[in-house]
Amino acid sequence: MSGRASCRRLKRADIVIIGTPLWFGVRSSVAQMVIERLDGTYEEADSETGQFTLL
C-alpha cells in the first residue's frame, strides 16, 4: 500500500491506536516518527467547525 493510500485510510478512521513498546517510559523511535509525520496534517482544519483532524 502506498503512503498516500495509507494516509487516506487513516483520515477516514474514527480512531487510530498506535501500539508501541516503552523503554524507561519513552515510546519507540518508529512510533515517534509516525506521530511527527502526522503533525503535518494539522493544517487541514475543518472550515465549519474549526476542529483539526488528527490525521
Residue pairs with C-beta under 8 A, 6 or more apart in sequence:
1 9
7 41
7 55
10 16
10 38
10 55
11 41
11 53
11 55
13 55
16 54
16 55
18 31
18 34
18 35
20 27
20 28
20 30
20 31
21 28
38 54
38 55
41 53
41 54
41 55
42 52
42 53
42 54
44 52
44 53
45 51
45 52
45 53
46 52
46 53
